Amino acid sequence: MSSPLKQALIAAVKSHASNNYAKGWDVVVESWDEVDIAAAIGDAQTVPEAIAAVAADVSTYTDYANDIRAEVDACCICRQSMAVCVC
């Protein structure tokens, strides 16, 4: 069982994730449970520390998703953006 502090930090991260859903935090809302959030929080003792700790993981997921989008949006022949491709 988690401590009251850990539960409060988890709740704060969940709230932050919901409020920032469209800014990459959707992965937390849609895919993470409280165990995942607690692991990402680590030893954080304050809400800002907890959010920063989770933000580091969220950034990794967001960067990866952006890389995938760039690949999908690129022409399979010239590898340019589909917006500028003339193939």
N, C-alpha and C positions, 0 to 999 in steps of 0.2 A: 504494500500500500504506500502511496506517495504521501509526503509530508504536506501539511496545509500550504506551506510556501510554494512547493512544487506545483500543487493543484492551482494555486492562484496564478502562477507564471504560465501554466498551460492555458488557463482560461484567457489570460491577457493575449497570449500568442494567437489563440483561436479567434479572438475578437479582431486583432490586428489583421489576421489573414482574411477574414470576411470583409473587413473594410478596405482591403487592398487586393481584392480578388483579381481585378483586371490588370494589376501591376505585377503579375507573376506569382502571387500568393495562392492562386487557384489550386496549385499542386498540394498545398497544405490542406485546404478546405476539402478537396475531392479525394485525396489519396492517403493522407496521414491520419493515424489514430493517436490517441493520447500517449501511447508508448513511444511512437516515433517522435512526437513533439518533445517528450521528456528527454529522450536520447539526444536530440539536437540541442536542447537547452543546456545540457551538461551541468556544469557547476554554477551557472548564473544565479545571482542572488537578488537581482532587481529586474523589473519589467524591461527597461531599456537594454540591459545585458542579455536577457532572454530573447528579445526580438532581434537583436544584433546577431546572436548566435544562430538563430534559425535563418535569418536573412542570408547568412553565408551559404547555407545549403540551398536556399531558394534561388540564389544567384546562380549556382551551379546548374540547377535544373533549367532555369530561364535561359542561360547561355546555350545549353545543349538544345533546347527547343528552338531557339533562334537559328542555330546552325542547321538544324533539320529543315526549318522553313526556308532558309536560304538555298539549301540543296533542292528542295521541291520546287521552289520558284525559279530555278535556273534552267535554261534550255539544255536539253540533253546532248545537243550537238556542239554549240559554241560556248556553253557554260556561262553565258551572260544572263543577266536578269531577264525574265520574260517580258518585262516592261520595255526593254530596249532591243530585244532579239529581232533580227530580220531574216532569220533562216527560213 
